[in-house]
Amino acid sequence: LIKEICKLWSGAEHQKEAEHEHRGPGTMFLQTGSANALKMRTLILGKAANLAQNAQQLHERIQSSSMDAKLEALKDLASLSRDVTFAQEFINLDGISLLTQMVESGTERYQKLQKIMKPCFGDMLSFTLTAFVELMDHGIVSWDTFSVAFIKKIASFVNKSAIDVSILQRSLAILESMVLNSHDLYQKVAQEITIGQLIPHLQGTDQEIQTYTIAVINALFLKAPDERRQEMANILAQKQLRSIILTHVIRAQRAINNEMAHQLYVLQVLTFNLLEDRMMTKMDPQDQAQRDIIFELRRIAFDAESEPNNSSGSMEKRKSMYTRDYKKLGFI
């Protein structure tokens, strides 16, 4: 639609310039501009009417009793939902509620058919969740409107050991948005999902799934109350989890994409922020054990490089070098 309007507008400008050259710069022409403005208005209204009609038809088609018809309608809905005008029309028909009901109860309706129609079932659920994510991304509907049953259903997809990758990816995206956009939903999601349940998704080979998993961990970390955040930090500090991230994410045989690098940075910052109070605590100068640890830290960090010996280095030079090194380590 935007391309068609720009093309029409560009044509009007060229025609206006040609008329100015022919008749002279002192003459104004309103006929061409008015005609093109009318064309643009008609074009916009026509497109809007078509989108409204499409929304109504899809709203009816996704409720079809035919599995094939329902699947095709959900596929179209997932594609069209990227358009904000269509999204508004579909949402006005209470489309979000229809999709959440399909996720909550529709999956049970076809549970008996999963063994013989598994590909169809998986695709149908995937397109339903895709449409839901696209519609919610427009920011038209509040995240606070969703039921506990819907949250539990989305969380159950994440907690399953074997599930379609597209369903898992969209379920993780939904949980992240719930946590970030609603304090009440954070509480409900935190009751359904734990870091321990998310760890297996980090051990896979799909970097997109790993990225969304770390994004959910970051969201839970960011929105957690102070007492809960420290508990999560203790879990994240465990050697097992750090080893999994190091082995399966950072040292995996593939390049780390920008979004993954960003999520890893956010996780690092959130973890370091919990150490701020300890970092700002002054050392007891009378505690020899603390002094020995700091001296050893400097030796490891700088490998005693450029260390002057007693015969050639003055005391002032040694003091200056120590000051420089400890400043680099963040102590001064």
Backbone torsions as a table, in degrees:
resi	resn	phi	psi	omega
1	LEU	NA	-46.2	-179.6
2	ILE	-61.8	-42.7	179.4
3	LYS	-61.7	-41.5	-179.9
4	GLU	-65.1	-39.9	179.0
5	ILE	-66.1	-43.3	179.4
6	CYS	-63.0	-39.0	179.0
7	LYS	-64.9	-43.1	179.1
8	LEU	-65.3	-43.2	-179.8
9	TRP	-65.4	-41.0	179.0
10	SER	-61.9	-41.3	178.3
11	GLY	-64.0	-37.7	179.2
12	ALA	-65.8	-39.9	179.9
13	GLU	-64.8	-43.0	179.5
14	HIS	-63.0	-40.6	-179.5
15	GLN	-67.2	-37.7	179.4
16	LYS	-64.5	-41.5	179.0
17	GLU	-63.5	-40.9	179.4
18	ALA	-62.9	-40.3	179.6
19	GLU	-67.1	-37.5	177.6
20	HIS	-63.4	-39.2	179.6
21	GLU	-67.5	-36.3	-176.1
22	HIS	-77.5	-42.9	-174.2
23	ARG	-95.4	-15.2	-177.0
24	GLY	106.4	154.4	-173.9
25	PRO	-73.6	-13.5	-175.6
26	GLY	-86.8	-3.1	-176.1
27	THR	-104.8	136.2	178.6
28	MET	-108.3	143.7	-179.1
29	PHE	-124.0	118.5	-178.8
30	LEU	-99.5	-20.1	-173.8
31	GLN	-60.8	-47.3	-176.8
32	THR	-63.8	-46.0	-180.0
33	GLY	-61.8	-42.3	-179.1
34	SER	-65.2	-40.3	-180.0
35	ALA	-64.2	-44.0	-179.8
36	ASN	-70.1	-35.3	176.4
37	ALA	-62.3	-39.5	178.3
38	LEU	-65.5	-41.0	178.2
39	LYS	-61.7	-43.4	-179.4
40	MET	-64.9	-41.3	179.5
41	ARG	-62.9	-42.5	178.8
42	THR	-64.2	-40.2	179.8
43	LEU	-63.2	-46.2	-178.9
44	ILE	-63.3	-46.5	-179.3
45	LEU	-64.4	-37.4	178.8
46	GLY	-64.4	-44.0	178.4
47	LYS	-63.5	-43.3	-179.8
48	ALA	-62.1	-40.7	179.4
49	ALA	-65.0	-39.5	178.7
50	ASN	-64.2	-41.6	179.5
51	LEU	-65.5	-38.8	177.9
52	ALA	-64.5	-40.4	178.2
53	GLN	-66.3	-41.5	177.5
54	ASN	-61.5	-41.3	-179.7
55	ALA	-62.1	-44.0	179.8
56	GLN	-63.7	-43.6	-179.2
57	GLN	-66.1	-42.6	179.5
58	LEU	-67.0	-36.4	177.8
59	HIS	-59.1	-36.4	179.0
60	GLU	-79.1	-40.7	-175.3
61	ARG	-66.5	-35.8	-178.0
62	ILE	-72.7	-7.3	175.8
63	GLN	-100.9	10.4	-179.7
64	SER	-63.5	149.8	177.5
65	SER	-80.0	-13.3	178.8
66	SER	-84.3	125.7	179.6
67	MET	-62.2	-41.3	-179.4
68	ASP	-64.9	-42.8	179.4
69	ALA	-66.3	-41.0	178.7
70	LYS	-63.5	-43.6	-179.0
71	LEU	-62.5	-44.7	-179.6
72	GLU	-65.0	-39.2	179.4
73	ALA	-65.4	-42.1	179.4
74	LEU	-66.6	-34.9	176.1
75	LYS	-63.0	-44.7	177.5
76	ASP	-65.0	-39.8	-179.7
77	LEU	-63.4	-41.8	179.5
78	ALA	-60.7	-35.2	-180.0
79	SER	-76.8	-47.1	-175.8
80	LEU	-72.1	-22.2	-175.5
81	SER	-67.3	-12.4	176.3
82	ARG	-68.8	-24.0	-179.6
83	ASP	-81.4	122.0	-174.2
84	VAL	-66.0	-33.3	179.3
85	THR	-67.3	-45.2	176.0
86	PHE	-61.8	-43.9	-178.7
87	ALA	-56.6	-43.3	180.0
88	GLN	-62.6	-42.1	-179.9
89	GLU	-64.9	-43.2	-178.3
90	PHE	-68.6	-39.1	178.6
91	ILE	-65.9	-35.6	178.0
92	ASN	-62.4	-23.0	177.4
93	LEU	-88.0	13.1	-177.6
94	ASP	64.9	36.5	-176.4
95	GLY	-68.0	-33.9	179.3
96	ILE	-62.6	-43.7	178.8
97	SER	-62.1	-38.0	178.8
98	LEU	-63.4	-42.7	-179.5
99	LEU	-66.4	-42.4	-179.9
100	THR	-65.6	-36.4	176.7
101	GLN	-65.0	-37.3	178.3
102	MET	-65.5	-37.6	178.2
103	VAL	-69.7	-42.7	-176.9
104	GLU	-68.8	-48.8	-173.2
105	SER	-112.3	-27.9	-176.7
106	GLY	-64.1	-33.4	180.0
107	THR	-65.9	-37.3	177.5
108	GLU	-67.6	-33.7	-177.6
109	ARG	-59.8	-34.8	-177.4
110	TYR	-106.4	14.0	-177.1
111	GLN	-62.8	-35.6	-179.3
112	LYS	-69.6	-21.2	-178.1
113	LEU	-93.6	-1.3	-173.3
114	GLN	-60.5	-37.9	-175.6
115	LYS	-66.4	-35.7	-178.2
116	ILE	-96.8	-16.4	-178.4
117	MET	-130.2	35.6	-174.1
118	LYS	-58.2	-47.0	179.1
119	PRO	-58.7	-43.7	179.6
120	CYS	-63.9	-43.1	179.9
121	PHE	-62.0	-45.9	-179.3
122	GLY	-63.5	-42.5	179.2
123	ASP	-64.6	-40.4	-178.6
124	MET	-63.3	-44.8	178.8
125	LEU	-66.7	-39.2	179.8
126	SER	-62.5	-45.7	179.6
127	PHE	-66.9	-35.8	178.2
128	THR	-62.5	-47.3	-180.0
129	LEU	-67.8	-36.5	177.9
130	THR	-62.7	-46.6	178.1
131	ALA	-60.3	-42.1	178.9
132	PHE	-60.4	-46.9	179.9
133	VAL	-61.4	-45.3	-178.9
134	GLU	-63.0	-42.4	180.0
135	LEU	-65.5	-42.7	-178.2
136	MET	-70.5	-27.1	-179.5
137	ASP	-64.7	-18.1	179.4
138	HIS	-77.5	-11.6	177.2
139	GLY	73.4	20.9	-178.1
140	ILE	-82.5	-36.4	-176.2
141	VAL	-109.4	138.9	178.6
142	SER	-73.9	143.4	177.9
143	TRP	-72.8	-15.7	-177.2
144	ASP	-73.1	-4.0	-172.6
145	THR	-88.9	-0.6	-171.4
146	PHE	-93.4	148.0	-173.7
147	SER	-83.8	163.6	176.1
148	VAL	-63.8	-35.2	179.8
149	ALA	-61.3	-40.8	179.4
150	PHE	-66.9	-43.4	178.4
151	ILE	-60.9	-44.3	179.9
152	LYS	-62.2	-38.6	-179.5
153	LYS	-65.9	-45.6	178.9
154	ILE	-62.8	-43.3	179.3
155	ALA	-63.1	-34.3	-179.6
156	SER	-65.6	-32.3	176.9
157	PHE	-66.2	-37.7	-179.9
158	VAL	-71.7	-34.5	-176.6
159	ASN	-80.8	-11.0	179.7
160	LYS	-71.3	141.2	-178.5
161	SER	-73.8	-31.0	179.3
162	ALA	-133.4	115.4	179.9
163	ILE	-152.9	155.9	179.9
164	ASP	-55.3	137.2	-175.6
165	VAL	-60.3	-41.7	-178.4
166	SER	-65.3	-37.4	177.7
167	ILE	-66.7	-42.7	179.0
168	LEU	-62.8	-44.8	-178.7
169	GLN	-61.2	-46.1	-178.2
170	ARG	-70.5	-33.7	177.5
171	SER	-65.8	-41.9	176.7
172	LEU	-62.9	-41.3	179.3
173	ALA	-62.9	-39.9	179.2
174	ILE	-65.6	-44.5	179.5
175	LEU	-62.8	-41.5	178.6
176	GLU	-60.3	-46.1	-179.4
177	SER	-65.1	-38.4	177.7
178	MET	-59.5	-47.7	-177.1
179	VAL	-65.4	-44.1	-175.7
180	LEU	-72.8	-27.6	-171.8
181	ASN	-104.0	-3.3	-178.7
182	SER	-152.4	124.8	177.6
183	HIS	-66.5	-40.3	-179.7
184	ASP	-64.0	-40.8	-180.0
185	LEU	-69.9	-29.4	175.6
186	TYR	-57.5	-46.7	-179.2
187	GLN	-58.7	-41.8	-177.0
188	LYS	-72.9	-40.4	179.2
189	VAL	-66.0	-41.4	-178.9
190	ALA	-61.9	-26.1	177.6
191	GLN	-76.9	-21.9	-175.7
192	GLU	-99.5	-25.8	-173.9
193	ILE	-125.4	132.6	174.8
194	THR	-119.4	162.0	177.9
195	ILE	-61.4	-36.7	178.7
196	GLY	-59.9	-35.5	178.8
197	GLN	-74.9	-21.6	-179.6
198	LEU	-86.5	-23.4	-175.1
199	ILE	-55.1	-43.2	-179.5
200	PRO	-56.4	-29.9	179.9
201	HIS	-71.6	-20.5	176.5
202	LEU	-78.8	-19.1	-176.8
203	GLN	-89.5	-0.4	177.8
204	GLY	-81.2	-172.0	-177.8
205	THR	-109.0	-6.0	-179.2
206	ASP	-85.9	111.0	-176.0
207	GLN	-67.2	-30.7	178.6
208	GLU	-64.5	-42.9	177.3
209	ILE	-63.8	-42.8	178.0
210	GLN	-60.4	-41.5	-179.3
211	THR	-63.4	-46.7	179.2
212	TYR	-65.8	-33.5	178.6
213	THR	-65.0	-47.0	178.3
214	ILE	-64.9	-34.5	177.6
215	ALA	-62.7	-39.4	177.4
216	VAL	-66.9	-42.2	177.3
217	ILE	-59.8	-44.6	179.1
218	ASN	-62.2	-42.0	-179.7
219	ALA	-63.6	-44.8	178.0
220	LEU	-62.6	-39.7	179.1
221	PHE	-64.7	-46.1	-175.3
222	LEU	-65.6	-38.5	-174.9
223	LYS	-92.8	-5.4	-177.7
224	ALA	-70.7	144.6	172.5
225	PRO	-65.1	162.9	-172.7
226	ASP	-53.7	-46.1	-176.8
227	GLU	-66.3	-36.8	178.7
228	ARG	-73.1	-33.9	-179.2
229	ARG	-64.4	-39.1	178.8
230	GLN	-66.2	-37.0	177.6
231	GLU	-64.1	-42.1	177.7
232	MET	-65.7	-37.6	179.3
233	ALA	-62.1	-38.5	178.3
234	ASN	-63.8	-37.5	177.4
235	ILE	-67.3	-43.7	-179.1
236	LEU	-66.8	-26.1	-178.5
237	ALA	-79.7	-9.7	-179.7
238	GLN	-63.8	141.2	-175.9
239	LYS	-60.2	-35.6	-177.9
240	GLN	-60.3	-48.2	-178.3
241	LEU	-66.6	-43.1	179.0
242	ARG	-62.2	-38.0	178.9
243	SER	-66.6	-38.5	179.1
244	ILE	-64.2	-46.3	179.0
245	ILE	-63.5	-42.1	-179.4
246	LEU	-64.8	-45.4	-175.0
247	THR	-75.8	-48.6	-171.0
248	HIS	-92.6	-15.3	-178.4
249	VAL	-113.9	-60.4	-173.2
250	ILE	-73.4	-42.7	-177.0
251	ARG	-99.6	14.3	177.7
252	ALA	-66.3	155.2	-176.1
253	GLN	-79.2	58.5	176.5
254	ARG	-164.5	157.4	180.0
255	ALA	-73.2	144.9	177.1
256	ILE	-83.3	122.7	-179.4
257	ASN	-75.8	171.3	-173.8
258	ASN	-62.4	-41.2	-178.2
259	GLU	-67.0	-39.6	176.7
260	MET	-64.0	-43.9	178.5
261	ALA	-59.7	-39.4	178.8
262	HIS	-65.2	-45.8	-178.7
263	GLN	-65.2	-37.5	176.5
264	LEU	-65.1	-39.0	177.8
265	TYR	-64.1	-44.4	179.3
266	VAL	-60.9	-43.3	178.6
267	LEU	-60.8	-42.1	179.6
268	GLN	-63.7	-44.7	-179.8
269	VAL	-63.6	-44.7	180.0
270	LEU	-61.3	-37.5	179.2
271	THR	-70.4	-45.2	-179.5
272	PHE	-65.3	-33.1	-179.5
273	ASN	-60.8	-29.7	179.0
274	LEU	-71.0	-17.4	-178.9
275	LEU	-94.9	3.7	-174.2
276	GLU	-62.1	-45.5	-179.5
277	ASP	-59.8	-44.2	179.1
278	ARG	-66.0	-37.6	-179.3
279	MET	-64.9	-34.7	-177.3
280	MET	-86.8	-2.7	179.0
281	THR	-73.7	129.8	-178.9
282	LYS	-74.2	144.3	178.6
283	MET	-77.0	144.8	175.0
284	ASP	-79.6	110.9	-177.1
285	PRO	-62.8	-17.3	-179.5
286	GLN	-88.3	-7.5	-177.8
287	ASP	-88.7	103.2	-176.1
288	GLN	-66.3	-32.7	-179.9
289	ALA	-63.4	-42.2	177.7
290	GLN	-65.2	-40.8	179.1
291	ARG	-62.4	-41.0	-180.0
292	ASP	-65.0	-38.6	179.5
293	ILE	-64.1	-42.3	-178.8
294	ILE	-69.1	-39.6	176.8
295	PHE	-61.9	-40.9	179.9
296	GLU	-67.9	-36.2	177.8
297	LEU	-61.6	-43.0	178.5
298	ARG	-64.0	-41.5	-178.6
299	ARG	-63.3	-40.2	179.7
300	ILE	-69.5	-43.2	-176.0
301	ALA	-65.5	-40.8	-174.3
302	PHE	-112.0	0.7	176.5
303	ASP	52.1	36.5	178.9
304	ALA	50.3	33.4	-178.5
305	GLU	-67.3	146.8	-179.2
306	SER	50.2	33.0	179.4
307	GLU	-73.5	116.1	179.5
308	PRO	-74.0	141.4	177.6
309	ASN	-82.4	168.7	-173.9
310	ASN	-64.2	-28.0	-175.4
311	SER	-80.2	-34.1	-173.8
312	SER	-102.2	-23.2	-175.6
313	GLY	-100.3	133.6	177.6
314	SER	-78.6	162.2	179.3
315	MET	-63.3	-37.6	-179.7
316	GLU	-64.9	-38.8	179.7
317	LYS	-66.1	-41.1	178.1
318	ARG	-64.7	-41.1	-179.6
319	LYS	-64.5	-40.7	178.6
320	SER	-63.8	-40.3	-179.1
321	MET	-68.5	-41.7	178.0
322	TYR	-62.0	-43.2	179.5
323	THR	-59.4	-43.8	179.4
324	ARG	-62.1	-45.5	-176.9
325	ASP	-66.0	-44.8	-178.4
326	TYR	-69.4	-28.7	175.4
327	LYS	-66.2	-40.8	177.0
328	LYS	-61.7	-33.3	-179.8
329	LEU	-82.2	-5.0	175.5
330	GLY	90.9	13.4	-178.3
331	PHE	-87.6	-17.6	-176.5
332	ILE	-125.5	NA	NA
